[in-house]
Amino acid sequence: MPSQLPADTNLSSPQIKLLSDWNDGLTEMNVETTGRQLHKDFRRSIHPRSLDQPEQSKEEMLKEISELTSFADEFHVGPCHSNLLLSG
């Protein structure tokens, strides 16, 4: 998978805005910002199914992310940095 967007990508599209806001929330370790990007009916499925991980609702996934960020904070781990939306 390419690590950069094509040069002709419309960076003001709703899809890019959503990904950018999601990425900002994760980078800032801000669960509220991340959660705003998910639909109220969001469901997270873990694959492969052979891992026997249950499907998660939006609230369950955000709780898990919150626990992970709290854990990272306890060890003074700074925000993560992502190159999700690097442009070419």
HTML snippet that shows the backbone in 3Dmol.js (N, CA, C, O; Angstrom):
<script src="https://3Dmol.org/build/3Dmol-min.js"></script>
<div id="view" style="width:600px;height:400px;position:relative"></div>
<script>
const pdb = `
ATOM      1  N   MET A   1       0.849  -1.175   0.000  1.00  0.00           N
ATOM      2  CA  MET A   1       0.000   0.000   0.000  1.00  0.00           C
ATOM      3  C   MET A   1       0.893   1.236   0.000  1.00  0.00           C
ATOM      4  O   MET A   1       1.876   1.295   0.738  1.00  0.00           O
ATOM      5  N   PRO A   2       0.552   2.217  -0.823  1.00  0.00           N
ATOM      6  CA  PRO A   2       1.383   3.427  -0.877  1.00  0.00           C
ATOM      7  C   PRO A   2       1.312   4.208   0.424  1.00  0.00           C
ATOM      8  O   PRO A   2       0.273   4.247   1.083  1.00  0.00           O
ATOM      9  N   SER A   3       2.425   4.829   0.785  1.00  0.00           N
ATOM     10  CA  SER A   3       2.460   5.624   2.013  1.00  0.00           C
ATOM     11  C   SER A   3       2.114   7.086   1.762  1.00  0.00           C
ATOM     12  O   SER A   3       2.078   7.887   2.696  1.00  0.00           O
ATOM     13  N   GLN A   4       1.859   7.434   0.505  1.00  0.00           N
ATOM     14  CA  GLN A   4       1.509   8.808   0.168  1.00  0.00           C
ATOM     15  C   GLN A   4       0.290   8.823  -0.729  1.00  0.00           C
ATOM     16  O   GLN A   4       0.026   7.870  -1.462  1.00  0.00           O
ATOM     17  N   LEU A   5      -0.452   9.922  -0.660  1.00  0.00           N
ATOM     18  CA  LEU A   5      -1.601  10.098  -1.533  1.00  0.00           C
ATOM     19  C   LEU A   5      -1.127  10.542  -2.911  1.00  0.00           C
ATOM     20  O   LEU A   5      -0.090  11.195  -3.026  1.00  0.00           O
ATOM     21  N   PRO A   6      -1.871  10.195  -3.955  1.00  0.00           N
ATOM     22  CA  PRO A   6      -1.516  10.695  -5.293  1.00  0.00           C
ATOM     23  C   PRO A   6      -1.518  12.214  -5.317  1.00  0.00           C
ATOM     24  O   PRO A   6      -2.273  12.848  -4.579  1.00  0.00           O
ATOM     25  N   ALA A   7      -0.691  12.792  -6.148  1.00  0.00           N
ATOM     26  CA  ALA A   7      -0.535  14.247  -6.218  1.00  0.00           C
ATOM     27  C   ALA A   7      -1.839  14.957  -6.563  1.00  0.00           C
ATOM     28  O   ALA A   7      -2.033  16.103  -6.158  1.00  0.00           O
ATOM     29  N   ASP A   8      -2.739  14.306  -7.302  1.00  0.00           N
ATOM     30  CA  ASP A   8      -3.981  14.956  -7.717  1.00  0.00           C
ATOM     31  C   ASP A   8      -5.138  14.720  -6.740  1.00  0.00           C
ATOM     32  O   ASP A   8      -6.290  14.976  -7.089  1.00  0.00           O
ATOM     33  N   THR A   9      -4.856  14.239  -5.531  1.00  0.00           N
ATOM     34  CA  THR A   9      -5.898  13.987  -4.538  1.00  0.00           C
ATOM     35  C   THR A   9      -6.533  15.289  -4.073  1.00  0.00           C
ATOM     36  O   THR A   9      -5.842  16.260  -3.766  1.00  0.00           O
ATOM     37  N   ASN A  10      -7.865  15.292  -4.027  1.00  0.00           N
ATOM     38  CA  ASN A  10      -8.607  16.457  -3.540  1.00  0.00           C
ATOM     39  C   ASN A  10      -8.539  16.444  -2.016  1.00  0.00           C
ATOM     40  O   ASN A  10      -9.281  15.701  -1.374  1.00  0.00           O
ATOM     41  N   LEU A  11      -7.667  17.247  -1.434  1.00  0.00           N
ATOM     42  CA  LEU A  11      -7.458  17.251   0.009  1.00  0.00           C
ATOM     43  C   LEU A  11      -8.592  17.913   0.788  1.00  0.00           C
ATOM     44  O   LEU A  11      -8.587  17.898   2.019  1.00  0.00           O
ATOM     45  N   SER A  12      -9.564  18.493   0.080  1.00  0.00           N
ATOM     46  CA  SER A  12     -10.702  19.095   0.772  1.00  0.00           C
ATOM     47  C   SER A  12     -11.950  18.217   0.684  1.00  0.00           C
ATOM     48  O   SER A  12     -13.038  18.654   1.059  1.00  0.00           O
ATOM     49  N   SER A  13     -11.807  16.998   0.198  1.00  0.00           N
ATOM     50  CA  SER A  13     -12.967  16.113   0.091  1.00  0.00           C
ATOM     51  C   SER A  13     -13.433  15.684   1.481  1.00  0.00           C
ATOM     52  O   SER A  13     -12.633  15.663   2.416  1.00  0.00           O
ATOM     53  N   PRO A  14     -14.712  15.341   1.632  1.00  0.00           N
ATOM     54  CA  PRO A  14     -15.222  14.885   2.927  1.00  0.00           C
ATOM     55  C   PRO A  14     -14.502  13.636   3.438  1.00  0.00           C
ATOM     56  O   PRO A  14     -14.306  13.477   4.643  1.00  0.00           O
ATOM     57  N   GLN A  15     -14.109  12.751   2.519  1.00  0.00           N
ATOM     58  CA  GLN A  15     -13.424  11.535   2.918  1.00  0.00           C
ATOM     59  C   GLN A  15     -12.042  11.842   3.504  1.00  0.00           C
ATOM     60  O   GLN A  15     -11.651  11.262   4.517  1.00  0.00           O
ATOM     61  N   ILE A  16     -11.320  12.737   2.874  1.00  0.00           N
ATOM     62  CA  ILE A  16      -9.998  13.121   3.372  1.00  0.00           C
ATOM     63  C   ILE A  16     -10.139  13.870   4.690  1.00  0.00           C
ATOM     64  O   ILE A  16      -9.336  13.671   5.602  1.00  0.00           O
ATOM     65  N   LYS A  17     -11.151  14.729   4.803  1.00  0.00           N
ATOM     66  CA  LYS A  17     -11.400  15.447   6.059  1.00  0.00           C
ATOM     67  C   LYS A  17     -11.669  14.458   7.189  1.00  0.00           C
ATOM     68  O   LYS A  17     -11.129  14.614   8.284  1.00  0.00           O
ATOM     69  N   LEU A  18     -12.494  13.446   6.939  1.00  0.00           N
ATOM     70  CA  LEU A  18     -12.791  12.444   7.952  1.00  0.00           C
ATOM     71  C   LEU A  18     -11.515  11.722   8.383  1.00  0.00           C
ATOM     72  O   LEU A  18     -11.257  11.579   9.578  1.00  0.00           O
ATOM     73  N   LEU A  19     -10.719  11.270   7.418  1.00  0.00           N
ATOM     74  CA  LEU A  19      -9.470  10.571   7.749  1.00  0.00           C
ATOM     75  C   LEU A  19      -8.496  11.478   8.492  1.00  0.00           C
ATOM     76  O   LEU A  19      -7.810  11.042   9.417  1.00  0.00           O
ATOM     77  N   SER A  20      -8.443  12.730   8.084  1.00  0.00           N
ATOM     78  CA  SER A  20      -7.550  13.677   8.745  1.00  0.00           C
ATOM     79  C   SER A  20      -7.974  13.910  10.192  1.00  0.00           C
ATOM     80  O   SER A  20      -7.136  13.932  11.093  1.00  0.00           O
ATOM     81  N   ASP A  21      -9.286  14.085  10.412  1.00  0.00           N
ATOM     82  CA  ASP A  21      -9.786  14.299  11.776  1.00  0.00           C
ATOM     83  C   ASP A  21      -9.584  13.056  12.637  1.00  0.00           C
ATOM     84  O   ASP A  21      -9.213  13.166  13.805  1.00  0.00           O
ATOM     85  N   TRP A  22      -9.824  11.876  12.071  1.00  0.00           N
ATOM     86  CA  TRP A  22      -9.594  10.603  12.777  1.00  0.00           C
ATOM     87  C   TRP A  22      -8.124  10.510  13.172  1.00  0.00           C
ATOM     88  O   TRP A  22      -7.796  10.181  14.312  1.00  0.00           O
ATOM     89  N   ASN A  23      -7.246  10.804  12.220  1.00  0.00           N
ATOM     90  CA  ASN A  23      -5.808  10.751  12.449  1.00  0.00           C
ATOM     91  C   ASN A  23      -5.389  11.754  13.525  1.00  0.00           C
ATOM     92  O   ASN A  23      -4.558  11.437  14.377  1.00  0.00           O
ATOM     93  N   ASP A  24      -5.960  12.960  13.491  1.00  0.00           N
ATOM     94  CA  ASP A  24      -5.648  13.970  14.512  1.00  0.00           C
ATOM     95  C   ASP A  24      -6.030  13.468  15.899  1.00  0.00           C
ATOM     96  O   ASP A  24      -5.275  13.635  16.857  1.00  0.00           O
ATOM     97  N   GLY A  25      -7.202  12.852  16.002  1.00  0.00           N
ATOM     98  CA  GLY A  25      -7.644  12.310  17.288  1.00  0.00           C
ATOM     99  C   GLY A  25      -6.696  11.252  17.817  1.00  0.00           C
ATOM    100  O   GLY A  25      -6.370  11.243  19.004  1.00  0.00           O
ATOM    101  N   LEU A  26      -6.252  10.359  16.943  1.00  0.00           N
ATOM    102  CA  LEU A  26      -5.315   9.324  17.371  1.00  0.00           C
ATOM    103  C   LEU A  26      -3.958   9.919  17.724  1.00  0.00           C
ATOM    104  O   LEU A  26      -3.340   9.520  18.711  1.00  0.00           O
ATOM    105  N   THR A  27      -3.494  10.868  16.926  1.00  0.00           N
ATOM    106  CA  THR A  27      -2.208  11.503  17.180  1.00  0.00           C
ATOM    107  C   THR A  27      -2.207  12.223  18.521  1.00  0.00           C
ATOM    108  O   THR A  27      -1.231  12.166  19.269  1.00  0.00           O
ATOM    109  N   GLU A  28      -3.316  12.903  18.819  1.00  0.00           N
ATOM    110  CA  GLU A  28      -3.438  13.647  20.078  1.00  0.00           C
ATOM    111  C   GLU A  28      -3.839  12.744  21.241  1.00  0.00           C
ATOM    112  O   GLU A  28      -3.913  13.191  22.386  1.00  0.00           O
ATOM    113  N   MET A  29      -4.100  11.463  20.939  1.00  0.00           N
ATOM    114  CA  MET A  29      -4.599  10.509  21.935  1.00  0.00           C
ATOM    115  C   MET A  29      -5.864  11.067  22.582  1.00  0.00           C
ATOM    116  O   MET A  29      -6.036  10.996  23.799  1.00  0.00           O
ATOM    117  N   ASN A  30      -6.746  11.624  21.751  1.00  0.00           N
ATOM    118  CA  ASN A  30      -7.986  12.241  22.193  1.00  0.00           C
ATOM    119  C   ASN A  30      -9.155  11.384  21.707  1.00  0.00           C
ATOM    120  O   ASN A  30      -9.520  11.427  20.532  1.00  0.00           O
ATOM    121  N   VAL A  31      -9.735  10.610  22.620  1.00  0.00           N
ATOM    122  CA  VAL A  31     -10.805   9.682  22.268  1.00  0.00           C
ATOM    123  C   VAL A  31     -12.054  10.430  21.800  1.00  0.00           C
ATOM    124  O   VAL A  31     -12.768   9.948  20.920  1.00  0.00           O
ATOM    125  N   GLU A  32     -12.320  11.583  22.369  1.00  0.00           N
ATOM    126  CA  GLU A  32     -13.497  12.357  21.976  1.00  0.00           C
ATOM    127  C   GLU A  32     -13.402  12.787  20.513  1.00  0.00           C
ATOM    128  O   GLU A  32     -14.371  12.661  19.764  1.00  0.00           O
ATOM    129  N   THR A  33     -12.247  13.290  20.108  1.00  0.00           N
ATOM    130  CA  THR A  33     -12.046  13.696  18.711  1.00  0.00           C
ATOM    131  C   THR A  33     -12.183  12.496  17.782  1.00  0.00           C
ATOM    132  O   THR A  33     -12.816  12.590  16.731  1.00  0.00           O
ATOM    133  N   THR A  34     -11.599  11.387  18.163  1.00  0.00           N
ATOM    134  CA  THR A  34     -11.679  10.172  17.359  1.00  0.00           C
ATOM    135  C   THR A  34     -13.122   9.698  17.255  1.00  0.00           C
ATOM    136  O   THR A  34     -13.579   9.344  16.168  1.00  0.00           O
ATOM    137  N   GLY A  35     -13.835   9.688  18.358  1.00  0.00           N
ATOM    138  CA  GLY A  35     -15.207   9.200  18.387  1.00  0.00           C
ATOM    139  C   GLY A  35     -16.174  10.004  17.552  1.00  0.00           C
ATOM    140  O   GLY A  35     -17.150   9.458  17.036  1.00  0.00           O
ATOM    141  N   ARG A  36     -15.922  11.290  17.408  1.00  0.00           N
ATOM    142  CA  ARG A  36     -16.815  12.132  16.591  1.00  0.00           C
ATOM    143  C   ARG A  36     -16.832  11.698  15.134  1.00  0.00           C
ATOM    144  O   ARG A  36     -17.769  12.016  14.403  1.00  0.00           O
ATOM    145  N   GLN A  37     -15.810  10.979  14.707  1.00  0.00           N
ATOM    146  CA  GLN A  37     -15.719  10.578  13.305  1.00  0.00           C
ATOM    147  C   GLN A  37     -16.481   9.286  13.014  1.00  0.00           C
ATOM    148  O   GLN A  37     -16.633   8.907  11.853  1.00  0.00           O
ATOM    149  N   LEU A  38     -16.959   8.611  14.052  1.00  0.00           N
ATOM    150  CA  LEU A  38     -17.641   7.332  13.884  1.00  0.00           C
ATOM    151  C   LEU A  38     -19.153   7.499  13.919  1.00  0.00           C
ATOM    152  O   LEU A  38     -19.680   8.253  14.737  1.00  0.00           O
ATOM    153  N   HIS A  39     -19.842   6.802  13.041  1.00  0.00           N
ATOM    154  CA  HIS A  39     -21.305   6.814  13.017  1.00  0.00           C
ATOM    155  C   HIS A  39     -21.834   6.174  14.291  1.00  0.00           C
ATOM    156  O   HIS A  39     -21.172   5.317  14.875  1.00  0.00           O
ATOM    157  N   LYS A  40     -23.013   6.578  14.723  1.00  0.00           N
ATOM    158  CA  LYS A  40     -23.593   6.039  15.953  1.00  0.00           C
ATOM    159  C   LYS A  40     -23.798   4.528  15.882  1.00  0.00           C
ATOM    160  O   LYS A  40     -23.801   3.856  16.913  1.00  0.00           O
ATOM    161  N   ASP A  41     -23.969   3.991  14.683  1.00  0.00           N
ATOM    162  CA  ASP A  41     -24.156   2.545  14.498  1.00  0.00           C
ATOM    163  C   ASP A  41     -22.864   1.823  14.137  1.00  0.00           C
ATOM    164  O   ASP A  41     -22.905   0.680  13.684  1.00  0.00           O
ATOM    165  N   PHE A  42     -21.729   2.466  14.327  1.00  0.00           N
ATOM    166  CA  PHE A  42     -20.433   1.871  13.983  1.00  0.00           C
ATOM    167  C   PHE A  42     -20.273   0.508  14.652  1.00  0.00           C
ATOM    168  O   PHE A  42     -20.643   0.331  15.812  1.00  0.00           O
ATOM    169  N   ARG A  43     -19.721  -0.450  13.914  1.00  0.00           N
ATOM    170  CA  ARG A  43     -19.391  -1.773  14.439  1.00  0.00           C
ATOM    171  C   ARG A  43     -17.979  -2.112  13.989  1.00  0.00           C
ATOM    172  O   ARG A  43     -17.625  -1.886  12.832  1.00  0.00           O
ATOM    173  N   ARG A  44     -17.178  -2.648  14.885  1.00  0.00           N
ATOM    174  CA  ARG A  44     -15.799  -3.057  14.575  1.00  0.00           C
ATOM    175  C   ARG A  44     -15.739  -4.574  14.618  1.00  0.00           C
ATOM    176  O   ARG A  44     -16.099  -5.194  15.620  1.00  0.00           O
ATOM    177  N   SER A  45     -15.281  -5.165  13.520  1.00  0.00           N
ATOM    178  CA  SER A  45     -15.120  -6.612  13.435  1.00  0.00           C
ATOM    179  C   SER A  45     -13.644  -6.932  13.281  1.00  0.00           C
ATOM    180  O   SER A  45     -12.953  -6.334  12.456  1.00  0.00           O
ATOM    181  N   ILE A  46     -13.169  -7.870  14.070  1.00  0.00           N
ATOM    182  CA  ILE A  46     -11.773  -8.290  14.012  1.00  0.00           C
ATOM    183  C   ILE A  46     -11.661  -9.489  13.074  1.00  0.00           C
ATOM    184  O   ILE A  46     -12.423 -10.449  13.184  1.00  0.00           O
ATOM    185  N   HIS A  47     -10.718  -9.422  12.165  1.00  0.00           N
ATOM    186  CA  HIS A  47     -10.467 -10.531  11.239  1.00  0.00           C
ATOM    187  C   HIS A  47      -9.030 -10.966  11.381  1.00  0.00           C
ATOM    188  O   HIS A  47      -8.187 -10.108  11.643  1.00  0.00           O
ATOM    189  N   PRO A  48      -8.688 -12.203  11.234  1.00  0.00           N
ATOM    190  CA  PRO A  48      -9.586 -13.291  10.847  1.00  0.00           C
ATOM    191  C   PRO A  48     -10.518 -13.676  11.989  1.00  0.00           C
ATOM    192  O   PRO A  48     -10.186 -13.534  13.166  1.00  0.00           O
ATOM    193  N   ARG A  49     -11.677 -14.160  11.612  1.00  0.00           N
ATOM    194  CA  ARG A  49     -12.685 -14.564  12.590  1.00  0.00           C
ATOM    195  C   ARG A  49     -12.186 -15.689  13.490  1.00  0.00           C
ATOM    196  O   ARG A  49     -12.704 -15.883  14.590  1.00  0.00           O
ATOM    197  N   SER A  50     -11.186 -16.426  13.028  1.00  0.00           N
ATOM    198  CA  SER A  50     -10.638 -17.528  13.828  1.00  0.00           C
ATOM    199  C   SER A  50     -10.016 -17.038  15.135  1.00  0.00           C
ATOM    200  O   SER A  50      -9.739 -17.843  16.024  1.00  0.00           O
ATOM    201  N   LEU A  51      -9.793 -15.730  15.264  1.00  0.00           N
ATOM    202  CA  LEU A  51      -9.265 -15.172  16.510  1.00  0.00           C
ATOM    203  C   LEU A  51     -10.334 -15.112  17.597  1.00  0.00           C
ATOM    204  O   LEU A  51     -10.030 -14.857  18.762  1.00  0.00           O
ATOM    205  N   ASP A  52     -11.593 -15.350  17.207  1.00  0.00           N
ATOM    206  CA  ASP A  52     -12.721 -15.358  18.143  1.00  0.00           C
ATOM    207  C   ASP A  52     -12.861 -14.060  18.939  1.00  0.00           C
ATOM    208  O   ASP A  52     -13.203 -14.079  20.121  1.00  0.00           O
ATOM    209  N   GLN A  53     -12.598 -12.949  18.286  1.00  0.00           N
ATOM    210  CA  GLN A  53     -12.793 -11.652  18.922  1.00  0.00           C
ATOM    211  C   GLN A  53     -14.218 -11.176  18.660  1.00  0.00           C
ATOM    212  O   GLN A  53     -14.668 -11.198  17.514  1.00  0.00           O
ATOM    213  N   PRO A  54     -14.930 -10.752  19.684  1.00  0.00           N
ATOM    214  CA  PRO A  54     -16.313 -10.308  19.472  1.00  0.00           C
ATOM    215  C   PRO A  54     -16.367  -8.978  18.727  1.00  0.00           C
ATOM    216  O   PRO A  54     -15.438  -8.173  18.794  1.00  0.00           O
ATOM    217  N   GLU A  55     -17.465  -8.766  18.021  1.00  0.00           N
ATOM    218  CA  GLU A  55     -17.696  -7.492  17.370  1.00  0.00           C
ATOM    219  C   GLU A  55     -17.846  -6.415  18.449  1.00  0.00           C
ATOM    220  O   GLU A  55     -18.368  -6.685  19.530  1.00  0.00           O
ATOM    221  N   GLN A  56     -17.392  -5.211  18.156  1.00  0.00           N
ATOM    222  CA  GLN A  56     -17.472  -4.119  19.123  1.00  0.00           C
ATOM    223  C   GLN A  56     -18.370  -3.009  18.595  1.00  0.00           C
ATOM    224  O   GLN A  56     -18.387  -2.720  17.399  1.00  0.00           O
ATOM    225  N   SER A  57     -19.112  -2.396  19.502  1.00  0.00           N
ATOM    226  CA  SER A  57     -19.881  -1.200  19.163  1.00  0.00           C
ATOM    227  C   SER A  57     -18.930   0.002  19.212  1.00  0.00           C
ATOM    228  O   SER A  57     -17.778  -0.119  19.628  1.00  0.00           O
ATOM    229  N   LYS A  58     -19.427   1.144  18.786  1.00  0.00           N
ATOM    230  CA  LYS A  58     -18.649   2.384  18.855  1.00  0.00           C
ATOM    231  C   LYS A  58     -18.190   2.635  20.286  1.00  0.00           C
ATOM    232  O   LYS A  58     -17.020   2.932  20.527  1.00  0.00           O
ATOM    233  N   GLU A  59     -19.119   2.513  21.236  1.00  0.00           N
ATOM    234  CA  GLU A  59     -18.803   2.794  22.630  1.00  0.00           C
ATOM    235  C   GLU A  59     -17.749   1.819  23.173  1.00  0.00           C
ATOM    236  O   GLU A  59     -16.851   2.221  23.913  1.00  0.00           O
ATOM    237  N   GLU A  60     -17.863   0.554  22.806  1.00  0.00           N
ATOM    238  CA  GLU A  60     -16.892  -0.446  23.269  1.00  0.00           C
ATOM    239  C   GLU A  60     -15.506  -0.177  22.704  1.00  0.00           C
ATOM    240  O   GLU A  60     -14.505  -0.286  23.412  1.00  0.00           O
ATOM    241  N   MET A  61     -15.455   0.176  21.423  1.00  0.00           N
ATOM    242  CA  MET A  61     -14.159   0.453  20.815  1.00  0.00           C
ATOM    243  C   MET A  61     -13.527   1.703  21.415  1.00  0.00           C
ATOM    244  O   MET A  61     -12.325   1.723  21.680  1.00  0.00           O
ATOM    245  N   LEU A  62     -14.330   2.753  21.631  1.00  0.00           N
ATOM    246  CA  LEU A  62     -13.789   3.978  22.212  1.00  0.00           C
ATOM    247  C   LEU A  62     -13.325   3.751  23.648  1.00  0.00           C
ATOM    248  O   LEU A  62     -12.344   4.350  24.088  1.00  0.00           O
ATOM    249  N   LYS A  63     -14.021   2.896  24.368  1.00  0.00           N
ATOM    250  CA  LYS A  63     -13.585   2.551  25.727  1.00  0.00           C
ATOM    251  C   LYS A  63     -12.226   1.859  25.674  1.00  0.00           C
ATOM    252  O   LYS A  63     -11.349   2.146  26.488  1.00  0.00           O
ATOM    253  N   GLU A  64     -12.051   0.949  24.715  1.00  0.00           N
ATOM    254  CA  GLU A  64     -10.772   0.258  24.566  1.00  0.00           C
ATOM    255  C   GLU A  64      -9.658   1.242  24.206  1.00  0.00           C
ATOM    256  O   GLU A  64      -8.561   1.174  24.761  1.00  0.00           O
ATOM    257  N   ILE A  65      -9.942   2.148  23.283  1.00  0.00           N
ATOM    258  CA  ILE A  65      -8.941   3.161  22.903  1.00  0.00           C
ATOM    259  C   ILE A  65      -8.607   4.028  24.117  1.00  0.00           C
ATOM    260  O   ILE A  65      -7.442   4.353  24.346  1.00  0.00           O
ATOM    261  N   SER A  66      -9.618   4.399  24.889  1.00  0.00           N
ATOM    262  CA  SER A  66      -9.405   5.219  26.080  1.00  0.00           C
ATOM    263  C   SER A  66      -8.509   4.501  27.088  1.00  0.00           C
ATOM    264  O   SER A  66      -7.622   5.112  27.685  1.00  0.00           O
ATOM    265  N   GLU A  67      -8.743   3.214  27.272  1.00  0.00           N
ATOM    266  CA  GLU A  67      -7.904   2.440  28.193  1.00  0.00           C
ATOM    267  C   GLU A  67      -6.461   2.376  27.696  1.00  0.00           C
ATOM    268  O   GLU A  67      -5.523   2.470  28.488  1.00  0.00           O
ATOM    269  N   LEU A  68      -6.287   2.217  26.394  1.00  0.00           N
ATOM    270  CA  LEU A  68      -4.935   2.168  25.836  1.00  0.00           C
ATOM    271  C   LEU A  68      -4.222   3.505  25.985  1.00  0.00           C
ATOM    272  O   LEU A  68      -3.036   3.543  26.313  1.00  0.00           O
ATOM    273  N   THR A  69      -4.940   4.606  25.745  1.00  0.00           N
ATOM    274  CA  THR A  69      -4.296   5.917  25.883  1.00  0.00           C
ATOM    275  C   THR A  69      -3.985   6.219  27.347  1.00  0.00           C
ATOM    276  O   THR A  69      -2.968   6.845  27.646  1.00  0.00           O
ATOM    277  N   SER A  70      -4.853   5.779  28.266  1.00  0.00           N
ATOM    278  CA  SER A  70      -4.575   5.961  29.696  1.00  0.00           C
ATOM    279  C   SER A  70      -3.342   5.168  30.107  1.00  0.00           C
ATOM    280  O   SER A  70      -2.508   5.645  30.877  1.00  0.00           O
ATOM    281  N   PHE A  71      -3.241   3.960  29.586  1.00  0.00           N
ATOM    282  CA  PHE A  71      -2.082   3.111  29.869  1.00  0.00           C
ATOM    283  C   PHE A  71      -0.802   3.781  29.346  1.00  0.00           C
ATOM    284  O   PHE A  71       0.212   3.824  30.041  1.00  0.00           O
ATOM    285  N   ALA A  72      -0.863   4.299  28.119  1.00  0.00           N
ATOM    286  CA  ALA A  72       0.299   4.973  27.540  1.00  0.00           C
ATOM    287  C   ALA A  72       0.663   6.204  28.351  1.00  0.00           C
ATOM    288  O   ALA A  72       1.841   6.498  28.553  1.00  0.00           O
ATOM    289  N   ASP A  73      -0.350   6.922  28.815  1.00  0.00           N
ATOM    290  CA  ASP A  73      -0.122   8.136  29.600  1.00  0.00           C
ATOM    291  C   ASP A  73       0.580   7.820  30.922  1.00  0.00           C
ATOM    292  O   ASP A  73       1.422   8.590  31.383  1.00  0.00           O
ATOM    293  N   GLU A  74       0.230   6.685  31.526  1.00  0.00           N
ATOM    294  CA  GLU A  74       0.867   6.275  32.781  1.00  0.00           C
ATOM    295  C   GLU A  74       2.372   6.100  32.615  1.00  0.00           C
ATOM    296  O   GLU A  74       3.142   6.311  33.552  1.00  0.00           O
ATOM    297  N   PHE A  75       2.776   5.714  31.416  1.00  0.00           N
ATOM    298  CA  PHE A  75       4.204   5.495  31.147  1.00  0.00           C
ATOM    299  C   PHE A  75       4.819   6.682  30.416  1.00  0.00           C
ATOM    300  O   PHE A  75       5.936   6.599  29.905  1.00  0.00           O
ATOM    301  N   HIS A  76       4.077   7.790  30.373  1.00  0.00           N
ATOM    302  CA  HIS A  76       4.538   9.035  29.749  1.00  0.00           C
ATOM    303  C   HIS A  76       4.916   8.844  28.284  1.00  0.00           C
ATOM    304  O   HIS A  76       5.877   9.430  27.787  1.00  0.00           O
ATOM    305  N   VAL A  77       4.132   8.009  27.610  1.00  0.00           N
ATOM    306  CA  VAL A  77       4.321   7.821  26.175  1.00  0.00           C
ATOM    307  C   VAL A  77       3.621   8.971  25.484  1.00  0.00           C
ATOM    308  O   VAL A  77       2.449   9.238  25.750  1.00  0.00           O
ATOM    309  N   GLY A  78       4.315   9.640  24.617  1.00  0.00           N
ATOM    310  CA  GLY A  78       3.732  10.787  23.928  1.00  0.00           C
ATOM    311  C   GLY A  78       2.757  10.360  22.859  1.00  0.00           C
ATOM    312  O   GLY A  78       2.549   9.168  22.633  1.00  0.00           O
ATOM    313  N   PRO A  79       2.160  11.335  22.200  1.00  0.00           N
ATOM    314  CA  PRO A  79       1.209  11.040  21.123  1.00  0.00           C
ATOM    315  C   PRO A  79       1.879  10.235  20.024  1.00  0.00           C
ATOM    316  O   PRO A  79       3.085  10.336  19.797  1.00  0.00           O
ATOM    317  N   CYS A  80       1.070   9.437  19.350  1.00  0.00           N
ATOM    318  CA  CYS A  80       1.615   8.691  18.214  1.00  0.00           C
ATOM    319  C   CYS A  80       1.679   9.626  17.014  1.00  0.00           C
ATOM    320  O   CYS A  80       0.962  10.624  16.951  1.00  0.00           O
ATOM    321  N   HIS A  81       2.515   9.304  16.098  1.00  0.00           N
ATOM    322  CA  HIS A  81       2.648  10.097  14.882  1.00  0.00           C
ATOM    323  C   HIS A  81       2.352   9.194  13.714  1.00  0.00           C
ATOM    324  O   HIS A  81       2.882   8.087  13.612  1.00  0.00           O
ATOM    325  N   SER A  82       1.502   9.676  12.833  1.00  0.00           N
ATOM    326  CA  SER A  82       1.071   8.880  11.697  1.00  0.00           C
ATOM    327  C   SER A  82       1.369   9.605  10.408  1.00  0.00           C
ATOM    328  O   SER A  82       1.334  10.833  10.336  1.00  0.00           O
ATOM    329  N   ASN A  83       1.663   8.818   9.393  1.00  0.00           N
ATOM    330  CA  ASN A  83       1.868   9.380   8.059  1.00  0.00           C
ATOM    331  C   ASN A  83       0.693   8.989   7.166  1.00  0.00           C
ATOM    332  O   ASN A  83       0.839   8.879   5.949  1.00  0.00           O
ATOM    333  N   LEU A  84      -0.479   8.780   7.783  1.00  0.00           N
ATOM    334  CA  LEU A  84      -1.649   8.319   7.075  1.00  0.00           C
ATOM    335  C   LEU A  84      -1.976   9.188   5.870  1.00  0.00           C
ATOM    336  O   LEU A  84      -2.378   8.671   4.827  1.00  0.00           O
ATOM    337  N   LEU A  85      -1.813  10.470   5.995  1.00  0.00           N
ATOM    338  CA  LEU A  85      -2.249  11.369   4.918  1.00  0.00           C
ATOM    339  C   LEU A  85      -1.112  12.205   4.333  1.00  0.00           C
ATOM    340  O   LEU A  85      -1.302  13.385   4.037  1.00  0.00           O
ATOM    341  N   LEU A  86       0.033  11.622   4.167  1.00  0.00           N
ATOM    342  CA  LEU A  86       1.102  12.353   3.505  1.00  0.00           C
ATOM    343  C   LEU A  86       0.762  12.546   2.051  1.00  0.00           C
ATOM    344  O   LEU A  86       0.324  11.609   1.382  1.00  0.00           O
ATOM    345  N   SER A  87       0.956  13.738   1.557  1.00  0.00           N
ATOM    346  CA  SER A  87       0.674  13.977   0.138  1.00  0.00           C
ATOM    347  C   SER A  87       1.965  13.911  -0.648  1.00  0.00           C
ATOM    348  O   SER A  87       3.049  14.186  -0.133  1.00  0.00           O
ATOM    349  N   GLY A  88       1.825  13.542  -1.896  1.00  0.00           N
ATOM    350  CA  GLY A  88       2.981  13.342  -2.745  1.00  0.00           C
ATOM    351  C   GLY A  88       3.444  14.616  -3.286  1.00  0.00           C
ATOM    352  O   GLY A  88       4.421  14.652  -4.034  1.00  0.00           O
TER     353      GLY A  88
END
`;
const viewer = $3Dmol.createViewer("view");
viewer.addModel(pdb, "pdb");
viewer.setStyle({}, {cartoon: {color: "spectrum"}});
viewer.zoomTo();
viewer.render();
</script>
